[in-house]
Structure formats: structure tokens, C-alpha cells
Amino acid sequence: MKKKLLWWVLSLALAAHGAVLDAAAPLPPELKPEQQEAQAAHLAAELLSRYHYKAVPVDDVLSVKIFDKYLKSLDPEKLFFIQSDVDQLSAFRSLLGQALLKEDLAIPFTMFNLYEQRAAQRLIYARSLLKQGFDFQQSESYSFSREKQAWAQSDAQLGDVWRKRVKNDWLRLKLAGKADAAIVEVLDKRYEHILKRIHQIKSSDAFQTYMNAYTMAIEPHTNYMGPRAAEDFNISMRLSLVGIGAVLSEVDEYTTIRELVPGGPASLSGELKVGDRILGVAQNADGVMADIMGWRLDDSVALIRGAADSVVRLDVLPAEAGPDAKHKEISLVRKKISLQEQAAKSSVQTVTQGDRAHRIGVISLPSFYEDFAARQSGAADYKSATRDIAKLLAEFKKDGIDGVLIDLRNNGGGSLVEAVELSGLFIGKGPVVQQRNASGDISVERDVRASVVWDGPVGILINRGSASASEIFAAAMQDYGRALIIGEPSFGKGTVQTMIDLDRVAKNDQSKFGQLKMTIAQFFRINGGTTQLRGVLPDIAFPSATDAADFGESSFDNALPWVQIKPADYAPVGNLNGVLPALLTLHDTRVKADKDFQFLQEDIAEVKRQREKNLISLNEAERRTERDAQEARQAARETHAQGAKAGLPLKSPSQAQRDDGLQANERTLGKELAAEKARKDAKDVLLLEAVQILRDEIFVMKTGVSLATRTQAEPVLAPN
């Protein structure tokens, strides 16, 4: 009773504080937890406190950690709450854990409702600032990252932060050449749009935020996914869904067709094209048309998806038509859509030196995907990263490719089974990774493949975004001496998760509880070490703009420690140590003469400098000077690129078009797609250098030519 009274008193106090800030502010609707959410929370807590690799009881100590995670997830940049808000909310610090077990989510929802209220008030204040304009002759600056700063002590102090934030938004548009009236229109529309999205937040959003604060308070890689998020995860793993075959985006509150999937119902109909806007959706031949103008994109997508062979009707405003033009209604039959754009892809790079040429096959793997359900059901054609890569390797072999580079940059992982089986394509039978469960029992995951699919030279390109299954694969290939690892130290995630369907556990007939991604083990390399915290260290390191304190396993305050166990019983199949010194020397010599690589290093140094400085000038003259200097550097680079044989623009931060001050959904779809294409087509300096390194390995291993002879003439690289 006492705790309920505390919650009630605090609710009144917090609401009163908000009224003082802006009495006229229209507040978002109050969110209330659904019964099934409280039940799902309780069930998740029971499972996690018993079966998690790092099982933690739901007590006051954990509750404090949940509070800290929850507060940070609501306001990571300290833009909405002030110190007095935090002080009052701190009365809940020891109560958030009990909310799980007692199936009473009133307190976490009170916190979330306050967040919504404060966010709305700050946005309303931001819109009010547009009426007065700004003085850009003043000498002041804006701190663009506030995560590590103290909470504002008052509304006035936080108001000044928002004044500078809006001033910076205005200045960016001003530098892009927009007139004041146009700037006001753009920014007012932007802030209004964010306000609308705040009003569209649902109880399921609040619940998922709270639940992930709980799960991540235990350990960083345990997560809760509501029914819709769980379905999206399953789609990403099986690389297929049932729908119309259209990639959708939000443009000016319209659900807009961004891309048509070849062979999908939308493409085959001939009645839809990129840029068409979907205003309404109806089910079957006689269903009522629902107006989706202004809806959240995920809600629109959910309505358009459905069962295979069912009919969906769309109310469409053609791309070239004005807002008041005639609509057209289109009926489509939903089909299974294969997401080939997210599957493994191949390309070939040719490196020529004198009269010698080597062709390097490049495989880009975005994730270790696998259709779990199809595999378990015995389907012969289930989707699998390993199967797709095996086909690409067979094509490389047929075409006489000399070496293979596997690009795992930003591959966050996926199926452990796929990581093991992919390793088998290169090493054959043998142990790949060790696992230790919560009881301390150690098992060895091995591939049982009878023969190697690719026995030629292999390189693996990684960066800080390469995690989990990527690290298992890269580590095994390194330990076996099978591949040269190139790039940055990887993420450092050395834990294994399993998916738990809460509805299946509760024996629910319908999907309403969601799923848990729960850590159940820690994985270890076959050499006995682990990638936990330290990641996979490359044999040849590339420069990195990533700060390990901000991104990667080492950025988490509750990550599992690095430990070591006994090595598995395995025999290396190769040894690259003998050629590594020569490869490093060749790499260093080449990049010192490579202007593009030097430009990239300059950009990385500038990114680090700006991050450490954490300040941006709000003086127009200073900003124009900075912009002019940057554009002069870029002009010099483009002159260099035009003189180079590749003739391609450099893929680096400074390569982007002049800052237009707009957000993605504020640009025309045509401009956004053109910018996306330019990014894809830009010269990938790091990948091309990795190709050169692999070519060096092939040349040195095959010819045994001395290092002095080898460096007399630099190779020329060109894509096929």
C-alpha cells in the first residue's frame, strides 16, 4: 500500500512539474500496460533468473541496474529530463524489479509517460524558437553529444541546450542556401513530424523498452522482442516474407514505394512503380479500405503483409500525381518473397603486375542467415548462408579464380550452425568452436563435412561491426592457419544466444507474449582463448574511426570478462606466419604511396578530432570557413581521382555531397535513391587494399620471389 501511495504521489508531482513547463502543451495520450504484457514480463523473469548463462535473481540490486538502463534508454543524450526529474524518478530505483514479478507495470509506464511528456514539451519549445530567428554573428558553440555530460539543473538550462540545437539545424539549412522562410517551414514541419510520432507511440513500445532495460541489465546481448519485432527477426534470418514484394519508406507522411522486388507481385503486376504512394489498404475483395496516411511505417507494412495467396487491395496515388489527383485501386495476391538483396553476393577483382594477373573473388556476407523452421521441417531447399556461399565458391572454382576474400564488415552474426558449417567449406572436418554452458560443461561444435569445397588462398575482411558468428568463423580460420584476417579488431561478442518463444512456453494459441533472445553459453576459440571483449585481432590492421569505449563489447559496463580454457584437439591446416612479415611490409609500402588510403587516414583523424572536441561552432562565418576548407580538400581529391585509372570517387566521410541540412525523409525520393547509389558505387579503399594483400600472399607463396624484387613494380587493380 505504501509503495502504491508513493507511485501516486510521484505521478502527481511529475505531472505538475510538466504543467509548469508548458501549461498549454498538448500531451501525448497516457499509455497503460496490457494484461498480456505484465504476464509476459513475469514469465520472462522466471526464465531468465533460472536459465540464463549469468542467472541473476530479481532483487533490489538488479532493480537499481534496471532503473539506470531504463533511464538511459529513455533519454541517452540528456535532452528531455532535468535533474529534478531524475531525483524524483530515483524513488523508483528499487521497485522496477518487483514490477516484473508482481505483474504490475504501473511504475515503468509512469516513467515512460513522463518521458513522452517531456519529449513533447521540448519539441513544442523548439517550434516556438522558430518564430524569433537567431543571431549567427555570436561566438558560441554547440555540444553535439551529451551522453557523458551532467543532467541540466533547470528547465532554463535545458532550454538553452535546445536553443543551440535548433540554431544548429537552422544554420545547416542556411549554409545550404535556403532562405529564412523556407528554413522555418522545413524545421517546423520536422519538429511537428517528431511530435506526431511521439503521440503514436504504443504501450508495446514502452513495454519493449522497459523489458530490454531489464534484460540488458543482466547481460548486454539478452533482449526481449515483442511479436512484431520477433517476426522481423525471423524474416531477417530466413531471408523471406509473405507480401507484395515492395520496399517501403516514409516520405512526407506517405507510405512510398522505394523499390520493387524483381519477380514479386507488385513488380509483375506492372501497375506499381517506384515513388507511388499507398494511401489505403484493404483485405480481400470486399474488405474496408483503411486510410494509412500519416501512419507509422511499421503499422502500414504490417497491414500490407499477410498470408500467402491472400488478396490485398491498395489505394495508390501515382508518383507523378499531385496530392489531389485521381487515385487508383490495385489488387495483388501476396506471395513468398525472397530477400536476395540481403543474401551473400560475389564480385571479381583483377590485380595485374607486369605480365602477371590474379583474379580475386570477393564474397560479401551481410549476416549468417538460416531458415531454422524450414531446416527443421526437412525442407530440401531451405535458405542458408553456407549453401549460398558454397555455390559461389563452386562458380569461382569453375572460373579459375586465384583467391577468395570474404567481406564480413558490419556482419553482426546470426546462426551458430552456419558459422560452423561455413568454416567446414574451407577446413573440412574438425572442431570449429567450443561452448561452455552455465554449469561449466564444455562442448565442441565441429563440422562433419567430408571434403573441403575451397582449398585456395583465403582472406577475411572484418571491422568493429563484425560480431558473434562472424567472430567464430574468423577466429577458427585464423587458428587453423587457413585465412589471413585483415581489417579492425572485431566487436568482441563471445556469447551464444538462443531464441525462446514465450507463447510456446505459455502454450498460448495466439502470438501475444513475444520472444526472448537469451544468452545460454560463452564460446571459446579452438585454441582455448575467446573473442569476448578482445575480439578477433587482424593479422594486418587497418585504420579505424571507431572508439572502443563507445562501440563494441568493451563499451558495456556489464560485459562478461575475458577468460581462457584448454584448447580443443585440432591440427592447423596451414601457417601464414612465415609470409606475414613480408605482407606487412608490402602493405605499408603500398599505402604510403596510395593517395586514396592517405585521404581515408586523414578523414579518420578528423572524425576522431571532432569526436574528442565535441563542439561545433554556431557562428556563421566560422562555419562557412570550415565548409570552404572541406570543399577545397574535396576538390583536390576529385582532381586526383579523375587522374587515377580507376576514375572513381573516394569512399570516405568527405566524399559526401555538400550538407543540405535535410533529413532522409525530407528529401525527394529521387535524390535519396541517387545518393544511396553513389554510396554503393563509391571506391571502397579498404576492400581494394584487402584484395591487394591477398594477391600479395598468392604471389609470394607461389613464386617465392624476394621482397626486393616484388616491390619493384606496384600492381594495378581493376574490377571485372
Secondary structure, 3 states (H helix, E strand, C coil): CHHHHHHHHHHHHHHHHHHHHCCCCCCCCCCCCCHHHHHHHHHHHHHHHHHCCCCCCCCHHHHHHHHHHHHHHHCCCCCCCCHHHHHHHHHHCCCHHHHHHCCCCHHHHHHHHHHHHHHHHHHHHHHHHCCCCCCCCCCCEECCCCCCCCCCCCHHHHHHHHHHHHHHHHHHHHHCCCCHHHHHHHHHHHHHHHHHHHHCCCHHHHHHHHHHHHHHHHCCCCEEECHHHHHHHHHHHHCEEEECCEEEEEECCEEEEEEECCCCHHHHHCCCCCCCEEEEEEECCCCCCEECCCCCHHHHHHHHCCCCCCEEEEEEECCCCCCCCCCEEEEEECEEEECHHHCCEEEEEEEEECCEEEEEEEEECCCECECHHHHHCCCCCCCEHHHHHHHHHHHHHHCCCCEEEEECCCCCCECHHHHHHHHHHHHCCEEEEEEEECCCCEEEEEECCCCCCCCCCEEEEECCCCCCHHHHHHHHHHHCCCCEEEECCCCCCCEEEEEEEHHHHHCCCCCCCCEEEEEEEEEECCCCCCCCCCCCCCCEECCCCCCCCCCCHHHCCCCCCCCCCCCCCCCCCCCCCCCHHHHHHHHHHHHHHCHHHHHHHHHHHHHHHHHHHCCEECCHHHHHHHHHHHHHHHHHHHHHHHHCCCCCCECCHHHCCCCCCCCHHHCCHHHHHHHHHHHHHCECHHHHHHHHHHHHHHHHHHHCCCHHHHCCCCCEEEEC
